[in-house]
Amino acid sequence: MSGKTNWMIGLALLAALAGFLFGTGGSSDATAAAAQSSSRTHVGVASCGGTTCHGRQEADGEIVRQDEIMRWQEPSSATGAHSRAYSVLTQARSQHIARELGIGNPASAAMCLGCHADYVPATQRGPRFQLSDGVGCEACHGGAGGRSTGWLASHYAVGNSHSANVSRGLYPLDNPRARASRCLDCHFGGTGEGQFVNHRIMAAGHPRIVFELDLFSTLQQHHDEDADYARRKGRTNHVQLWAIGQATALDRSLTLFTNQRLGTEGIFPEFYFFDCHTCHRRIYDNPNARPTGVANPGRPIPNGFPSYQDENMIMLWAAARVIAPGLAERFDRDSRGFHAALAQGRSAGVEAAGRLRESARALANAFASASFSRQQSFAIIDAVSSGAIAPRYTDYEGSVQAVMATDTLLNALVSQGAVSEGSVGGIRSDINAAYAAVSEPNAYRPAEFRAALGRATSAIARLQ
């Protein structure tokens, strides 16, 4: 993706290699699609690797590239991260995490395989299936089944349609909400076996969870959106994909939080859901000590309380103010109510989470039917750093999401022809400065980040 810094690509690669996770819950279309493909036989990557299919060394296919497996296996870039997911479990860091958790060999532990491989039951594994393939084709596209029952043969049949393939178990990744739900299973958290990185796993050394749907989709894309693709599936609206990804991520977070099995850990709440830097700050014990936390106007919580991870809430409010102003007030009210309810106890928090989740789903519905015009895209970028939202960038995670959003939205304007690539060249340095402001969690300074983000979004605004 043009203009991405090495740090950002590294972050996305780390996310893919680490096997972040997400779970069920979300829109009905995504749930139905998952159910349709969940029981199919997984035939393995080798079944897709013929030179007349996806195993060529050059992208010279007439309809699709046909070098998709080579790109999936790219040894050193983010594009090949899914293929390397299983081998990560043999590395020293994974072995250390496994020892800390007492789970034995991570390469055979369900806690790890749920996201570092296409971890389906043995009864659903075809003769060419290999766990060592990592996150293979069918982990995302759904079990291909047999030649007579699944989509393996039908998807290359003359005259066949994408909708027919979906009816036979192909997962509809062209649907933004379905894609978000599938990606979130291993990049945020899910209820499936091995699909929830809790605080204990992170305390053992697992990277923190981070995800942005459009950015990660771009880094993993193995196809070209040419005229044939557009005819069959339509073209991607990257701003819409970003917005729906934010709504679906919040939906997923709240769904997992309200799950009693996942939302608590002994007598404690599950700290995975809370902002790391609420607790992981320097401690000063002297008469001249000053609090290191910064007050956040979007979180009406008592001083000293842990703050819920609200990066997606901040981004959603920015998008809602532009695309669905009629829902923005409701969403802001429900997000503030949720934060306040957490101080009252788990039952109140769960009840408030349900209201906020419905608001997020209402926004996802509104985004799904919105056009996300050039003017609206510029307005969202402006909203991300506006005076109404910038004071909420008090913590590292929310600021990372903001700079990813700014870069993603700018690239969307370029890819959709709203601005030229040449016109954004100078802005890249401003965006890179914003990335640099969040390159090291322990060195994060809210004021410095806001200034860097403000310079980038002001420069983008001048392109209108």
Residue pairs with C-beta under 8 A, 6 or more apart in sequence:
1 215
1 218
1 219
1 411
2 411
2 414
2 421
3 407
3 410
3 411
3 424
3 428
3 431
4 407
5 431
5 432
5 435
7 435
7 436
7 439
8 215
8 404
8 407
8 435
9 77
9 78
9 219
11 210
11 400
12 78
12 81
12 215
12 216
12 219
13 77
13 78
13 81
13 219
14 207
15 187
15 207
15 209
15 210
15 211
15 216
16 78
16 81
16 82
16 85
16 135
16 187
16 216
16 219
16 220
17 81
17 84
17 85
17 88
18 88
18 206
18 207
19 85
19 88
19 112
19 114
19 115
19 116
19 135
19 186
20 115
20 186
20 187
20 188
20 189
20 197
20 207
20 209
20 210
20 211
21 114
21 115
21 184
21 185
21 186
21 187
21 188
21 189
21 190
21 194
21 195
21 196
21 197
21 209
22 181
22 183
22 184
22 185
22 186
22 187
22 188
22 189
22 190
22 195
22 211
22 249
22 252
23 184
23 185
23 188
23 189
23 190
23 191
23 192
23 195
23 196
23 252
23 255
23 256
24 31
24 34
24 181
24 185
24 190
24 191
24 192
24 255
25 31
25 181
25 191
25 251
25 252
25 255
25 256
26 177
26 180
26 181
26 184
26 248
26 251
26 252
26 255
26 361
27 177
27 178
27 181
27 248
27 361
27 364
29 172
29 175
29 177
29 178
30 175
30 177
30 178
30 180
30 181
30 182
30 248
31 181
33 142
33 166
33 171
33 172
33 175
33 178
34 171
34 178
34 181
34 182
36 142
36 166
36 167
36 169
36 171
37 142
37 143
37 169
37 170
37 171
38 142
38 143
39 124
39 143
40 124
40 138
40 142
40 143
40 144
40 145
40 149
40 150
40 169
41 124
41 125
41 126
41 143
41 144
41 145
41 146
41 149
41 150
42 118
42 120
42 124
42 125
42 126
42 129
42 136
42 138
42 143
42 144
43 126
43 128
43 129
43 138
43 143
43 144
43 145
43 146
43 150
43 152
44 125
44 126
44 127
44 128
44 129
44 130
44 133
44 136
44 138
45 69
45 72
45 130
45 133
45 136
45 137
46 128
46 130
47 126
47 128
47 144
47 152
48 54
48 55
48 68
48 69
48 137
48 144
49 55
49 69
51 66
52 66
53 66
53 156
54 64
54 66
54 67
54 68
54 69
54 137
55 66
55 67
55 69
55 70
56 65
56 66
56 67
56 70
57 67
57 70
58 67
59 65
59 66
59 67
59 224
60 66
61 67
63 228
64 223
65 71
65 222
65 223
65 224
68 222
68 223
71 79
71 80
71 222
72 79
72 80
72 82
72 83
72 137
72 222
73 80
73 83
74 80
74 83
75 84
78 219
78 220
79 219
79 220
79 221
79 222
81 219
81 220
82 134
82 135
82 136
82 139
82 140
82 220
83 133
83 134
83 135
83 136
84 134
85 115
85 116
85 117
85 134
85 135
86 107
86 116
86 117
86 131
86 132
86 133
86 134
86 135
87 132
87 134
88 94
88 116
89 106
89 107
89 112
89 113
89 116
90 106
90 107
93 205
94 106
94 112
95 106
96 204
96 205
97 106
97 201
97 204
97 205
97 206
98 104
98 105
98 106
98 109
98 112
100 203
100 204
100 205
101 111
101 200
101 201
101 204
103 109
103 111
103 112
106 112
106 116
107 113
109 194
110 119
110 193
110 194
111 194
111 201
112 194
113 119
113 131
113 194
114 186
114 192
114 193
114 194
114 195
115 135
115 185
115 186
115 194
115 195
116 134
116 135
117 131
117 132
117 133
117 134
117 135
117 136
117 139
118 129
118 131
118 133
118 134
118 135
118 136
118 138
118 139
119 131
119 193
119 194
120 143
124 143
126 146
135 186
137 144
138 144
139 186
140 171
140 173
140 182
140 183
141 170
141 171
141 173
142 151
142 169
142 170
142 171
143 150
143 169
144 150
144 151
144 152
144 169
144 170
145 151
145 152
145 168
145 169
146 152
147 153
149 168
150 168
150 169
151 165
151 166
151 168
151 169
151 170
154 160
154 164
154 165
154 168
155 165
155 170
161 232
162 170
162 172
162 174
162 232
162 233
166 172
171 178
171 182
172 178
172 179
173 179
173 182
174 233
174 234
176 213
176 240
176 241
176 244
176 245
176 368
177 244
177 248
177 364
177 368
179 213
179 217
179 241
180 213
180 244
180 245
180 248
180 249
181 248
181 252
183 211
183 213
183 216
183 217
184 190
184 211
184 248
184 249
184 252
185 192
185 195
186 195
187 209
187 211
187 216
188 209
188 211
188 249
188 252
188 253
189 195
189 196
189 197
189 209
189 252
189 253
189 256
189 262
189 272
190 196
190 252
190 256
191 256
191 259
191 262
196 256
196 262
196 272
197 206
197 209
197 272
198 262
198 265
198 270
198 272
199 265
199 270
199 271
199 272
200 265
202 208
202 272
208 276
208 397
209 272
210 397
210 400
211 245
211 249
212 242
212 245
212 401
212 404
212 405
212 408
213 241
213 242
213 244
213 245
213 246
213 248
213 249
214 238
214 241
214 242
214 245
214 408
214 412
215 404
215 407
215 408
217 236
217 241
218 238
218 411
223 229
225 235
225 236
229 235
237 371
237 372
237 412
237 416
238 408
238 409
238 411
238 412
238 415
238 416
239 372
239 376
239 377
239 380
239 409
239 412
240 367
240 368
240 370
240 372
242 405
242 408
242 409
242 412
243 316
243 319
243 323
243 363
243 367
243 370
243 372
243 380
244 364
244 367
244 368
246 312
246 315
246 316
246 319
247 312
247 316
247 360
247 361
247 363
247 364
247 367
248 360
248 364
249 312
250 312
250 313
250 316
250 356
250 357
250 360
251 357
251 360
251 361
251 364
253 273
253 309
253 312
254 353
254 354
254 356
254 357
254 360
255 357
256 262
256 263
256 273
257 263
257 270
257 273
257 349
257 350
257 353
258 350
258 353
258 354
258 357
262 270
263 269
263 270
263 273
263 346
263 350
264 270
264 346
265 271
269 306
269 346
271 279
271 306
273 308
273 309
274 306
274 307
274 308
274 309
275 306
275 307
275 308
275 309
275 310
275 395
275 397
276 396
276 397
276 441
277 395
277 396
277 397
277 441
277 444
278 293
278 305
278 306
278 307
278 395
279 306
281 292
281 293
282 292
284 290
284 292
293 394
294 394
294 446
295 394
296 307
296 391
296 392
296 394
296 395
297 391
297 392
298 310
298 313
298 314
298 317
298 335
298 336
298 339
298 392
299 307
299 308
299 310
299 336
299 339
300 336
300 339
300 340
301 307
301 339
301 340
301 342
301 343
302 343
305 342
305 343
307 339
307 395
308 338
308 339
308 342
309 397
310 335
310 339
310 392
310 398
311 397
311 398
311 400
311 401
312 401
313 335
314 389
314 392
314 393
314 398
314 401
314 402
315 384
315 401
315 402
315 405
316 331
316 360
316 363
317 328
317 331
317 332
317 335
317 389
318 380
318 383
318 384
318 386
318 389
318 405
319 363
319 367
319 380
319 383
320 327
320 328
320 331
320 363
320 366
321 328
321 383
321 388
322 376
322 379
322 380
322 383
323 366
323 367
323 370
323 372
323 376
323 380
324 362
324 363
324 366
324 367
324 370
327 359
327 362
327 363
327 366
330 359
330 362
331 356
331 359
331 360
331 362
331 363
334 352
334 355
334 356
334 358
334 359
335 356
335 359
337 352
337 355
337 356
338 349
338 352
338 353
338 355
338 356
340 352
341 348
341 349
341 351
341 352
341 353
342 348
342 349
342 352
370 376
374 413
374 416
374 418
375 464
377 409
377 412
377 413
377 418
378 413
378 460
378 461
378 463
378 464
380 409
381 406
381 409
381 410
381 457
381 460
381 461
382 457
382 461
383 389
384 402
384 405
384 406
384 409
384 453
384 457
385 402
385 406
385 450
385 453
385 454
385 456
385 457
385 458
390 450
390 453
390 454
392 398
393 399
393 402
393 446
393 449
393 450
393 453
394 446
395 444
395 446
396 438
396 441
396 444
399 437
399 438
399 444
399 446
399 449
399 453
400 438
402 434
402 453
403 431
403 434
403 435
403 437
403 438
403 449
403 453
403 456
406 431
406 434
406 453
406 456
406 457
406 460
407 431
407 435
410 424
410 427
410 431
410 460
413 419
413 424
413 463
414 420
414 421
414 424
419 463
423 463
424 460
424 463
426 459
427 456
427 459
427 460
427 463
430 452
430 455
430 456
430 459
431 456
433 452
433 455
433 456
434 449
434 452
434 453
434 455
434 456
436 452
437 444
437 445
437 448
437 449
437 452
437 453
438 444
438 449
